[in-house]
Amino acid sequence: MMAMPDAMYGGHSGVTSSDKPLEYRDPNQSVKILGFWLFLATDMLLFGCLFATYLVVRTHTDGGPTARSIFDIPGFTLETFFLLTSSFTGGLSTLAMRNGNKKALVSWLAVTIALGLAFIGLEVHEFIGDVAAGATWERSAFLSAFFTLVGTHGSHVTVGLVWMFLTLLQVAKRGITPITARKVFVVNLYWHFLDVVWVFIFTVVYLSGRVM
Amino acid sequence: MPSGFMQFADKYLMWKEGPMIWGSDVAILLVSIGIVFALTYFHKWKWLWREWITTVDHKKIGIMYLICALLMLFRGGADAELLRTQLAIPNNHFLSAEHYDQIFTTHGTIMILFMAMPFIFALFNIVVPLQIGARDVAFPYLNAISFWLFFFAAMLFNLSFVFGGSPDASWVSYPPLSELGFDPGPGENYYLLALQITGIGSIATGINFLATIFKMRAPGMKLMHMPLFTWSTVAACVVIIFAFPALAIAIALLTLDRIFGTHFFTILHGGNPMMFVNLFWVWGHPEVYIVVLPAFGVYSEVVATFARKRIFGYSSMVASLMLISVISYFVWAHHFFTMGAGADVNTFFAVASMLVGIPTGVKVFNWLFTMYRGRIRMTLPMLWTIAFVPCFAIGGATGIMLAAAPADYQYHNSYFLIAHFHQVLIGGVVFGMLAGMYYWWPKMFGFKLDERLGRWAFWFFNIGFYVCFMPQYALGFMGMQRRMYTYPADMGWNTLNLISTIGAYIMAIGFVFIVIQVLYSVKYGERDLTGDPWDGRTLEWSLPSPAPHYNFAVIPTVTSRDVWWELKEQGRTDELKPKAEDIKPIHMPKNSARPFLMGLAFFVAGFGFVFDLLWLGFLGLAGVVACLIARALEYNDDYHIPVHEVVETEATLGRLG
């Protein structure tokens, strides 16, 4: 029998290799990244079910507001601009983390949070406008599904903002360690995922709603 | 008494509803007082807190799941006996229609979500880390959260019986019946919130065990070296993570309809009730595979051990497990062929449903071929395994009958269906979980369950099963529909119903024998001093029973399938005994009270939403968020067990090499 790794998370080798990116070097941390990918799979299915529901009741407006009448092109275009840009700056924060540049990392996280806040602000503004115009989620199945799908994405973004802020604080306090590196990496995975979901919302909900 | 209290008692405590409620109130009160008294009298509060409530040890979490599963088997079983008593004779009014509806709803929900699920999670927790040579699961803290979410969800669900009223729209809870307009009152909300909370825990468990199995196997253990129970856990977890989100959405949307006035599934304002039915079964059908796949894993372990042979067709066993988990996703519409989706849709789902029979058939033949020419020992786990084979074969055959869409128009929602799914769920899942419980019991507790009492339980339960459910196939053909609370005397159903009820009582006697067996064996059961009471084949049997809390003092290196058996054959078992000089400090997760508190916060939130107390609901959710933030900022959640402590423990166990 060979000498064995003593760590709980020894895995196959228990060897920490330095040619991997920082967030993957410690097996205690890299297993969490795998776990997070699995979580994203479940979250993707969550959104998949909401999309399916939306598509089924998309035209069930019950004589109330329709997609064409409530979707505001400049509004959702600007939302898209902010969120997609924030995904890019989030990517830059990961890059800064890999380069060991703490100052740049903190700055890019802050920019990402600011863009995310702008997105949420616009979305809340859009929802308030809809409700004021009588397009509430009690009005029709279409509106129930619209607010639930887009609102679920929005609440995910809100959670992501709080989470990213907490991560920023930890990086500021503790610097770039295998643990904080993993945290930066994972929160950015989440952020990119929400971006991908938004691309579908943009296409399936807003664009199709205006065109079809 | 003040009239305010009497109103409260009538509305929420349901004191007008009769002796069953009063009896339950008294029983709950007495049991609670008894528990508090016993804990205080024996000074066990600290022990309970330190050793169990705050634990993150997979073995202890597994034991807690097991205890809960057995208690819920009792609750669900008591429901079943009430249902069968009501149906024993025609024109019976032992239960009112309303109570009958509530009881079949809680029976189904509890048996699937709060009995079968924790039972498989119990075995995942107890067995998987030991089988793959790991010291815990990948995320022990998350594992504790999963358990406490399940626990508090089960509490919330069971609370409905004595506070506010049980759900009564059946375990599938189809709208529009389950919408506010047709089903006011908190019962349905209890169902929705309890399922939501336990569902989150189940998703987390699925993620946890996949990460554990993919990342934490002992060095040298390739995927195709893994024991089949571990493989069945992989298959079940894959289905969990792909199916449970659909349930989460289905019940979340129904909750929005009921509490926030949306129109997903209402008849008014464009809602579409069939969307719920689809979403529900996108989870619901895979769910039955989630619970049966681990049972298949148990049978595979048991058959190989007690036939003293390598499992026949290991690769085909793995392939069929994975194939079942994939096909499980393409069969859901067979639950509502009568919806009218059209011949093309029905044909697709009918064919897919029949396809499941192929990999399942492969497995049955592999188990039989493993037994063929083996030196079979008729122990309790083996008895349940052998009983499973014909039972599941018949249940599978009637399943193929149901899968034939045109014929299903005849069987749909008749007692034929009831008989079918009880046969596969009891014959497949319950038999398997009991086999697994008997098999790994010594590993959990250090003693075997008494063989003689176990045989009484086995025969009562098995004979009772056939007496109970075979007549129901016939009743289905004779036109008896499910969920009818009574029937007229001239339908020709009287005799068969009476026989079926007698069978249910015989099964209850079997359960009582299991209870007696457990109690008796705590004191008199054969102690397991070797750690390998069954002459097992896989790594868990190389450890003492029960295993020390770090499991392996030194992680073994695996070179083959059935590695423990190989080493025994070659007389090399001493190689797995740790040498003092190889022992290093062991890195372990710290206990935490937060998973328990998070479960409690979810309970408060759930309770708030059940009664439309939105402030309480959001207060509970704020508690959940507080727990999450505290966790995000936590850094010292692990510690090292010093070498001398490990050496001492191993020396006491007589294992130092």
Interface residues (C-beta under 8 A of the other chain):
Chain A: M1 M2 A3 M4 P5 D6 A7 M8 Y9 G10 G11 H12 S13 G14 P27 S30 V31 K32 L34 G35 L38 F39 A41 T42 D43 L45 L46 G48 C49 L50 A52 T53 V56 V57 H60 T61 D62 G64 W137 E138 R139 S140 A141 F142 S144 A145 F147 T148 V162 W163 L166 T167 Q170 I179
Chain B: A134 R135 D136 A138 F139 L142 I203 G206 I207 N208 L210 A211 F214 K215 M216 R217 P219 I241 F242 F244 P245 A246 A248 I249 A250 L253 L256 D257 F260 G261 T262 H263 F264 T266 L268 H269 G270 G271 N272 M275 L279 V282 V554 I555 P556 T557 E575 L576 D582 K584 P585 I586 H587 M588 P589 I629 A632 L633 Y635
